[in-house]
Amino acid sequence: MLGVCAAFLCLTWQATAPTASSPLDAILQPVDAEANLEISVHVELLDGTVLYDFQGQDKKRLASNNKLFTTAAALLALGPEYHWHTQVFLDEDVLQIVGGGDPSLRRLGERDAGAEFLDALVQRLRARGVTELSRLEVDFHYFSPPSRHPQWPQDQLQQVYCAPLSAFSVAGGCVEVVRESGKVFLQPLVGAGMRWHFSKSKGKQFSAWWGSQSQQLVVAAGQDSRDQKLRLAVQDPYLFSMAWLQTGLQQRGISVQNVDSSQLHEQVGPLLLNWESVWSLAEVLVVTNKKSDNFLAETLFLTLGQEQFGQGDFAHGAQAVKQVLTEQFAHTWSFSQADGSGLARSSHTDLNTATAQELCLLLREMAERPQGALFFDTLPVAGVEGRLAQRFTEPIFQPQRVHAKTGFIRGASSLSGYLLLPDGQVAVFSFLVNFDPAKNKNTNNRRFKRLQEDFLAALLRLSS
């Protein structure tokens, strides 16, 4: 992948755009003519030569193509070796943990970075003879409330793609309910300060949901006794993180009498531990784009707000992304960004929108930067990995001609990225569809995925 990327950085192609009667129009126009459905498509070479445009100047909701702006700005402003830091201070028997946005306190393959943090912390405490804490204080001020954007879908907040953020987050803001060998337990362990209720449900399925209180989880046994796992977003990331800390410390022999949280406190004592995130920014970018991870996209977004303006909130994250890209590319951008992931949407307000032309400009500009190869390598390879693993598998798309970011929310489907043409040249493309599923029933994302593949296949045939 990197070889292809390095090769295309210096290539240009003097080609002419398809005519107005192009077969590409025949693919798009009938669909665009449907009620409550709009399509915007733009394709360019890396030198800016336009190969095709279909309403590419019209602003559209982006869904997860919004992550392209977020990840590009984060890479340019923070650099691939950026790490998040969690600082721990100790004043006699009072411990203060100051979160710095670390997204890696979780299981990473065979590695448990959260357990490593707790082990290191306990080792420092024992070295100072501390086995009992009168107060454990967690400072969350690095990221400001709310933990979720208010325009996220309120009926989906339990889903893992709606996991909330805090400056000290554990397990990506999610909890697993595990049934194994007849026993039910939570991962990560949060027994202290967290309540959950086991119900003898008459339903067939093993299930879990949040009760009326944000720290109360209801688990229903169901009739199927097989080993199973359920994963859902936590409702209160502050309570969840503090419960995890208290539980982990007590398991390691450090008793905790009281737990307190704050958005801003004075440091209580000298520095005990400066914990560096296991993930670098480069590693976070890869997971963000290849797996379309909303939690990580929002971490990048709020981190940019904090690093650029000293305010880790959604408003300053949006301001930071636009400022970074404006300064880097000397271009006045028209895109409107509300969050880092593209999950926020509104029928009344311009949220997370851009034109297909602007997305292509972003992709072209990134290809010219020294960071372009890394940015390119964060995008899923069609037919191989991520959200594109099962797509673009036809022979015409081989070898690995499509590297692109997917996107889908209710009302928007998108795909933007790089396309390797038959003669070895590379194009950038953006394919955006907006629709109203309540007024047009023929708007399932499977249809739009097929439309994207048909269009790019036709484009490749025309370029042969």
N, C-alpha and C positions, 0 to 999 in steps of 0.2 A: 504493500500500500504506500509506504513512504517513498519507494522508488518511483511509482507513478506520480506521486505528488511533486517530488523534486523535479521530475522531468517536465511537468506541465507548467512550472512556474515561469519559464522563459519562452513559452511557445505562443505564437499568434497564427491566425488563419484568415486570409483575405477571401472570405466567402460572401455570397450574397444571400440575403434573407429570402425565405420562401415567399412566393407571390400571394396576393389576396385570395386567389383561387386554390391555394395549397390544400392538399389532402388533410393537413392538420386542422384547417378550418372546418372541414367536414366532420371531424371527430368532435370538436368542441361546440360548434354553433347549435346543433339540435338540443344539446343538454342545457346550454346557457339560455336557450329560448324558453325553457320550462318556467312555469310560475314559481316565484319565491326561491329561485336558485340562480346564483351568479358565479361566473368563472373568470379568473384572471391568470394569465400565463405569460411568462417572459423568458426568453432564452438568449444568451449572449456568449461571445467568445471572451477570453481573458483580456483582450485589448479593447473591449467595449463594442465590438461589431455586433449589431443586433441580428440574430438569426431568425427570430420569430417573436411576435408580440400579439397578444389577444387581450385587450383591455388591461394591459399591465400597469397602467398608471392609476387604476382604481384601488382605493384602500379597502382592505379586507381583514376580517378577524383571522389571526394566525394560528390559534391553538398552540401546539408545542413548537412550531417554527419560531415562536417568540424566544425560545432558548438560544437561537443563533445569535441574536443581539446580546443576550446576557453573557453567553460563554465567550464570545469574541471580545467584549469589553473587559471581562475579568482577566482573560489571558493577556491583553495589551496593557492593562493598568497594574495588575498584581504580579504577573510573571509566572512561569510554570513551576518555579521552586518555592512559591509562597506556601507557608504553613500557618495554620491557626494555632493559638496558644491558650492554654488554660492555666491560670495562676492560682496558687494556693498559699494562703497566709495563715500563720499560727500565732496566737497571743495566749500563752499559758495553755488553758484547756478550751479555748474558743478557736474554731477552725472556720476560715472563710474561703470559699471557692468562687473565683471570678471567671465566669464563662467567657470564652472568646470566639464562640461560633464553631468549634471543632465538630465536623460532621462524621468523624471516623470512630467515635466511641460506640462500636458495634462489632459484631462478628464479621470478619473479613476472610472468607474461606475457612481455613483451619485455624486462623488467628482470631483471638478475642481481644480487641484493643481496649474495650471497656474494662475487662478484668486486669489487663496490664496496667491501666491507669490506677485502679484501686490497689493493686499490689505495690506499685511504686509509692503511692501515698501512704499506705500502712507502714511500709519500710521506713519512710522518713519519720513518721510519728513514733514508731518504736525506738528509733535511734535517739529520740529526744525524751524517751521514757514516758510517752503519752499512751495510755490505754483507755482513757475515759474522756469524753468531750462533754462539757456542760452545754455547749451550743454549737450546732453546725449551721453556718450561714451560707447561702448560695446567692451570689450577685448576678442577676440576669440583665444588667443594663446595656450590654454591648449590642443586643438586638432589642428594639423597642416594641411594645405591643402595637397592634394585635398580632397573635401568633399565626393567624391565617388572614389572608386578604378578605375583607368583608364581601367582595363580589364572587367569592368561590361558591359553588353550588351547595346550598345549605342542606339539601337532602342527601348529600354524598360525603359528609364530613367523617363518617366512620371508615370510608375506603382508604386504603394505604396511599393512594395518590393524593389524598388531602391531608397528609400528616402535617401537624403543626410544628413551628420552629420555636426554639428559645436559644439564648446564648449558651446554655449548657444543655445539649440534647443527647439523649441516649437512644440507641437502636434505631436511628432515623425517624424518631417520633412514632414508632409503632411497637405493638406488643403482640406476642404470639401466645395463643392458648393451645397447650399441647396435651393430648391424651396419649399416654404410652403405658402399656402393660396394665391397663385398668386404672391408672392414676392420672389425675388432671392437675396441671401446674402451669405457671406463667413463665415465659422467657422474654426479656431478662427477669430475674427474680426481683420482685418489688413487694415483698411481704410486709415490710414495715411502712406504715402510713398509707397503705393501699388496701382497699377492701374488694373482695369479689365473692359472688354468691353462686352456689351450685344448685341448679334446679333440676328436679326429676321431670323433665319435659316429656309430654306424650307425643311430641313430634317425631318425625323419622330421622331428622338430621342433627348431628352435632353442631351447635351454633353458639354464638356469643354476641353480646351487644352491650352498650353502655346504658346504665340505669339512669335514674333521675338525678343522681349526683355524679359529677364528672370523674370521681375516683372509684366509683362502684361499677364493677363489671359483672354482668350476669351471664352465666354459662349454662347452657341446656344440654343434657346428656344425649338425648335422642335415642333411637332404638338400635343404631348401628354401633357396635362396640369396638370396631377396628381402631388401630392407632391412627390418629389424625392430627393435623395442625391447622389452626386458623390464625390469620394475621389481620389486624385491624389498627387503624390510626388511634392514638391516644387522644383524649379529649382535652386534658389539661397538661401541657408539657412541663409546667413548673412543678406541679404535685408529683408527676410521674418521675421526673429526674431526682427530686429530693427523696422520694421513696426508694429509688434505686441506690442512691448514695448511702442512705441510712442502713438499708438491708446489707449492702456489700461490706460496709465497715463493720457492722455487727457480726457478720459471718466470719470476718477476719480477726475478731477479738477486740474490736474498738467499740465500746458502748457509747451511745449517743442519747443524751437526755432530752434535748430540745432541737427542733429544726425550724429554721426561719428562712424566708426568701425576701429578696429586695430587688428593686430596679437600680438602686444606687446607694452604696454605703461607703464610708471611709474605710481604708484598709485597717484591719484590726491589729496587725503585727508584722513582723518580718516575713519575707518570702520563704516559704517552705519548699515549694515545688513549682517549676515552670515546665508544664507538660506540652510538648509539641505534637501536633496532629500526626497520626500515622500516615494519612494520605497527604500528598502534595496537591497543589492546585491542579497540576497536569493530570493526576490520577482522578481527581474529582470531575474534571472536564470530560474525560473519557466515559465515565459512568453516566454523567448527566445527559450526554447526547446519544450514546449508544443505547442506553436503557430508558431514555426519556424520563429521568428521575426528577420529579417535581421538587422533592425535599432538597435535593442538592442544588437545583436551579435557584430556589429561593435563598439558600445559604449564600450562594455567590452574589445574588442580587443585594441582600441586606449587608453583606460584607463590603461590597462596593460603596454603598451609602455611608457606612461607618468609616471606611478608609478615606473616602474623598471628602466627606462633609462632617464627619463626627456624629452622624445620626444613622443608626442601623434600622431604618424603617422603609416601608414601601415607597413613600414619596421621594425620599432621598436616594433610594436605589434607582428609581426611574431617572432622576436627575443625573445621577452619576453615569449611568450607561450612555445617555445621550451626550453628556459632556465629553466623556472619553472618546467616543466614536467621532464626534465633531472635531476634537483637537487632533486626533490621529489621522483623519482622512480629509480634513479641510472641506467638509461637506455639511450643508445644512439639511438635517434629516427631518422628515415629516412623520415618521412613525410615532405612534402613541403607545406607551408601555405602562401597565399598571402593576405587574408583578414580574417575577423572573421566569416563570414556567409557562405562562399563557393560559393558566386555568381560569383566571378571572374573566368574566364576560358580562355584558349588559346589553339589553335591547334599546336602551335610551342614551347611553354614553359611549364615547369613542374609547374603548379599552382594548389594549393589545392588538392594534391594527397597524398595517403597513401596506405598501404596494409591492407587487411582484418585482417591479423594477428596482426598488430599494433593496430588497433581499438579494437580488443579483449583484447589485453594486457592492453590498457588504461582502459577498462571497468572492467577488473579483478583487476587492481591496485586500482582503485577508490573504489571498493567494500571493500577493506581492510583498507581504511582510515576512521578516525572518521567522515569525511564529506561524507562518502559513502551513508548513508541513505538519506541525502538531495539531493545528486546528482541523485540517483535512482528516487527520487520522482519528479524530474524535467522532467522526460521522460513521454511522452504520454502513457496512459494505453489503449491498443488496445480494441476497441469495446466500449469505454467509453468517451474519450476526445481527444481534439486537432486534429491533422492531422490523427489520427488513430480511430476517433470516429465511423466511418462507416466500419471499417475493422476488420478482424479476429473475426467475429461474430459467426462462426460455433461452435457447442458444443465442439469440440476437443480443442478449445482455451480457454475454461472456466475452472476454474474461473480466469480471468484476467492473463493469462499465459504470455502475451507478453507486455513488457514495452520497448519501442524502439523509436529511433529518425529516422524520415523519411528524404528523400532528393531527389530532382529532379531539374535538369536544362537541357537545351538542350544538350544532349550527355551523361548524367549520371543519373542513378537512384540508390538509396541506402537505406538500412535499417540496423541499428545496435542497439543492446541493450541486454536485459536480457530475458531469457526464463525459465519459471518455468516448470520443467519436471514432468511427472506423479507421480514419487515417492517422490516429494517434494524437490528434488535437483534443483539447478539453474545453467544454462549454460549462457555463453555470446556468441553472434554470430554477424557476420558482413556479409552482402550480398550486393555486389557491382556489378553494371552493367555499362559498358561504351559502347557507340555505336555512329555511324555516321548516323543521320537521313536522310542525303542527299543521302547516298549510300545503306541504308537498310530501306525500307518503313514500315517494320513491327516492328517499334520501339516505339510505343506509351506507355506511362507510365502505362496505365491500364493493359497492358499485363505483365509488370514487377511486378506490385503489385500482380497480380494473381500468378505469378511464385514464389514470396516470400512466399505467403500464402500456396501454394502447397508444397513447400519445407519444411517449418516449420511444417505443418501438418504431412508430412511423417516422419519427424524427431521425432515428438511426438509419432507417432504410433510405430516406431522402438524402442523407449525408454520405451514402456509400459511393 
